[in-house]
Amino acid sequence: MISLSGLNTRMGLQLVDATRDRQLDMIRNSAQDKRAIAAFESRIGNVETVDQLMEDRELYVFVMKAFDLEDQIFGKALIKKLLKSDADDPKSLVNRLTDARFKEMHTKLGFKDNGTRNSLTDSSFWQKTIVNRYVEQRFENAQADQNEKVGTVLEFRRKAETVKNWFDVLKDPEMTEFMRTSLGVPSSVAGLNIDKQVELFKAKFDISKLKDPAELAKLERKYVSITDAKTGVNTASNAALALMSAAVSAGAGGQFTPITLDITAVTLLRRNTY
């Protein structure tokens, strides 16, 4: 995995975007993930019920990781009840949990009739979708583990198109942090009534604009600028190290290749990229 250690948000995103495809391939071909993917593809087609999924620990763990629920793996009783709950019943568990990850997993896995039927799991397209989600989530988590702010931006990019209203944002801690920072809303608003928070955010930004790529880019630039200004990290020397590492990884055959950098030019590039 490419190291983001010491980089600010701007430089971290530049490095992540430049190496994204290579990192995704590394995840797919790593021994652990390659085995997990192969096991999922070979056995998930035989799973028709929630009970069958829960009984196969390897498949269960794979699915939980795909939906960024690795921290909930040991709550099997809750997950089983969740997957068997009726999404059409407003009082069911899936509709009472505020964490959007649970609702998304329930919807995407597609279990019906109290978890006794599933017509999706033997679909090659569905299987590929879940595998891609697993790989993407592993990639995103790896970046977030090294640089929390970079992880927040990547999560915003992934989730923005699914947001329908401000309540969708405010029930998600990472999305809330991103939008609050980008719009210059103080963290103290978290203590307000949820309806008051929505009212405040509505006055700042029309949530329907998240469908506009230009607006997404603008929000991202603001978030990056504000977070880097707050941290005040001087990344000129780290930029040099990142460029040297990239040169070695890209084809220097593992040999250290001396290069000369104009630090002034690097600094100017950093200011104008976003």
C-alpha positions in Angstrom: 0.0 0.0 0.0 1.2 3.5 -0.8 2.2 5.4 2.3 0.5 8.7 3.1 2.5 9.2 6.3 3.3 12.9 6.9 1.3 14.2 3.9 -1.4 16.8 4.3 -4.8 16.3 2.8 -4.0 17.9 -0.6 -0.8 15.9 -1.2 -2.4 12.7 0.1 -5.3 12.9 -2.3 -3.0 13.6 -5.2 -1.0 10.5 -4.4 -4.1 8.4 -3.8 -5.7 9.5 -7.1 -2.4 8.8 -9.0 -2.0 5.3 -7.6 -5.6 4.2 -7.2 -5.7 1.6 -9.9 -2.4 0.1 -8.8 -3.6 -0.1 -5.2 -6.9 -1.7 -6.2 -4.9 -4.4 -8.1 -2.6 -4.9 -5.1 -5.7 -5.6 -2.9 -7.2 -8.0 -5.4 -3.9 -9.9 -5.7 -2.9 -10.0 -2.1 -2.9 -13.5 -0.7 -5.5 -12.8 2.0 -8.0 -10.9 -0.1 -7.5 -13.1 -3.2 -8.5 -16.1 -1.0 -11.5 -14.2 0.5 -12.7 -13.2 -3.0 -12.4 -16.7 -4.4 -14.3 -18.2 -1.4 -17.1 -15.7 -1.8 -17.4 -16.3 -5.6 -17.4 -20.1 -5.2 -20.0 -20.4 -2.4 -22.3 -17.3 -2.3 -24.4 -18.7 -5.2 -25.6 -21.5 -2.9 -26.8 -19.1 -0.2 -30.5 -18.5 -0.3 -31.3 -17.7 3.3 -29.9 -15.4 6.1 -29.2 -18.5 8.2 -27.0 -20.0 5.5 -25.0 -16.8 5.2 -24.6 -16.6 9.0 -23.4 -20.2 9.2 -20.6 -19.7 6.8 -18.3 -17.4 8.7 -16.0 -16.7 5.8 -18.9 -15.4 3.6 -20.4 -13.5 6.6 -17.1 -11.7 7.3 -16.6 -10.9 3.6 -20.0 -9.3 3.4 -19.5 -7.3 6.6 -16.2 -6.0 5.3 -17.8 -5.1 1.9 -20.3 -2.8 3.7 -17.7 -1.3 6.1 -19.2 -3.1 9.1 -16.1 -4.9 10.2 -16.4 -3.3 13.6 -19.8 -5.1 14.0 -18.8 -8.6 13.0 -19.2 -10.1 16.5 -22.8 -8.8 16.7 -24.1 -11.8 14.8 -27.5 -11.9 16.6 -28.1 -8.2 15.7 -27.1 -8.7 12.1 -29.3 -11.8 11.7 -32.3 -10.0 13.1 -31.5 -7.0 10.8 -31.3 -9.0 7.6 -34.5 -10.8 8.5 -36.4 -7.6 9.2 -39.0 -6.2 6.9 -38.0 -2.9 5.2 -41.7 -2.1 4.6 -42.4 -2.1 8.3 -41.4 1.3 9.9 -41.1 -0.4 13.3 -38.7 -3.1 12.1 -35.0 -3.1 13.2 -33.7 -2.1 9.8 -35.7 1.1 10.0 -34.9 1.9 13.6 -31.2 1.8 13.3 -29.7 5.2 12.5 -26.4 4.0 11.0 -27.0 4.1 7.2 -24.6 1.2 6.7 -27.1 -1.3 8.0 -29.9 -0.2 5.8 -27.7 -0.3 2.8 -26.5 -3.8 3.5 -30.1 -5.0 4.0 -31.1 -3.5 0.7 -28.1 -4.7 -1.4 -28.2 -8.2 0.0 -31.8 -8.6 -1.0 -33.2 -11.2 1.4 -37.0 -11.5 1.4 -39.7 -13.3 3.3 -38.1 -13.1 6.8 -34.7 -14.0 5.4 -35.8 -17.2 3.8 -35.4 -16.3 0.1 -32.8 -14.6 -2.1 -32.9 -14.5 -5.9 -29.8 -12.3 -6.2 -26.9 -14.4 -4.9 -26.5 -16.6 -8.0 -26.3 -13.6 -10.3 -22.7 -13.1 -11.6 -23.4 -9.4 -11.9 -24.5 -9.2 -8.3 -21.5 -11.1 -7.2 -19.2 -8.9 -9.1 -20.9 -5.8 -7.6 -20.3 -7.1 -4.0 -16.7 -8.1 -4.8 -16.0 -4.6 -6.3 -17.5 -3.1 -3.2 -15.3 -5.2 -1.0 -12.1 -4.2 -2.8 -13.1 -0.5 -2.9 -13.9 -0.5 0.8 -10.6 -2.1 1.6 -8.8 0.5 -0.4 -10.8 3.4 1.2 -10.2 2.0 4.8 -6.4 1.7 4.1 -6.2 5.3 3.1 -8.3 6.4 6.1 -6.1 4.5 8.5 -3.1 6.5 7.3 -4.8 9.9 6.8 -8.2 10.4 8.4 -8.9 13.5 6.2 -8.1 11.8 3.0 -10.4 9.0 4.1 -13.2 11.5 4.7 -12.9 12.9 1.2 -13.0 9.5 -0.4 -16.1 8.6 1.6 -17.7 11.8 0.6 -17.0 11.0 -3.1 -18.6 7.6 -2.7 -21.7 8.7 -0.8 -22.6 12.1 -2.2 -24.7 10.7 -5.0 -26.9 8.8 -2.6 -27.8 11.8 -0.4 -31.4 12.8 -0.7 -31.7 15.3 2.1 -29.9 16.9 5.0 -31.1 14.1 7.3 -29.1 11.7 5.2 -26.0 13.8 5.9 -26.5 14.4 9.6 -27.0 10.7 10.5 -23.5 10.0 9.0 -20.6 11.3 11.1 -18.1 11.5 8.3 -20.5 13.2 5.9 -21.5 15.6 8.6 -17.8 16.4 9.3 -17.1 17.0 5.6 -20.1 19.3 5.0 -19.7 21.2 8.2 -16.0 21.9 7.5 -16.6 22.8 3.8 -19.5 25.2 4.6 -17.8 26.7 7.7 -20.4 25.6 10.1 -19.0 25.4 13.8 -19.0 22.0 15.5 -21.1 23.5 18.3 -24.2 23.1 16.1 -24.1 19.4 16.9 -25.7 20.3 20.2 -28.8 21.7 18.5 -32.1 20.0 17.8 -31.8 18.0 14.6 -34.5 20.1 12.9 -32.5 23.3 13.8 -29.4 21.8 12.4 -31.1 21.0 9.1 -32.5 24.5 8.9 -29.0 25.9 9.4 -27.4 23.7 6.8 -30.2 24.4 4.3 -29.4 28.1 4.6 -25.8 27.4 3.7 -26.2 24.9 0.8 -28.8 23.5 -1.5 -28.4 19.8 -1.0 -29.7 19.0 -4.5 -26.4 20.5 -5.8 -24.7 17.3 -4.8 -25.8 15.9 -8.1 -23.6 18.5 -9.9 -19.9 17.3 -10.3 -18.8 21.0 -10.3 -20.4 21.6 -6.9 -18.8 18.4 -5.6 -15.4 19.5 -6.7 -15.9 22.9 -5.2 -16.9 21.4 -1.8 -13.8 19.1 -1.9 -11.5 22.0 -2.6 -12.9 24.0 0.3 -12.6 21.0 2.6 -9.0 20.3 1.6 -8.0 24.0 1.9 -9.6 24.4 5.4 -8.3 21.1 6.8 -4.8 21.9 5.6 -4.9 25.4 6.9 -5.9 24.1 10.3 -3.2 21.4 10.5 -0.6 23.8 9.0 1.6 20.9 7.8 4.6 21.8 5.8 4.7 19.2 3.1 7.6 20.4 0.8 10.0 17.7 2.0 7.3 15.0 2.1 6.4 15.8 -1.5 9.9 15.1 -2.5 9.8 11.7 -0.7 6.5 10.9 -2.3 7.8 11.6 -5.8 10.9 9.5 -5.2 8.8 6.6 -3.9 6.5 6.9 -6.9 9.5 6.8 -9.2 10.9 3.7 -7.6 7.5 1.9 -7.7 6.8 2.9 -11.3 9.8 1.3 -12.8 13.1 2.0 -11.2 13.5 -1.8 -10.6 13.6 -1.3 -6.9 16.7 0.9 -7.1 17.0 4.3 -5.5 17.2 6.9 -8.2 18.6 10.4 -7.2 16.5 13.3 -8.5 16.7 17.0 -8.0 13.6 19.0 -7.0 12.9 22.7 -7.0 11.1 23.0 -3.7 9.7 26.4 -4.6 8.1 24.9 -7.7 6.6 22.0 -5.6 5.2 24.5 -3.2 3.6 26.5 -5.9 2.2 23.3 -7.5 0.6 22.4 -4.1 -1.2 25.7 -3.9 -2.7 25.6 -7.3 -3.7 22.0 -7.9 -7.2 22.2 -6.4 
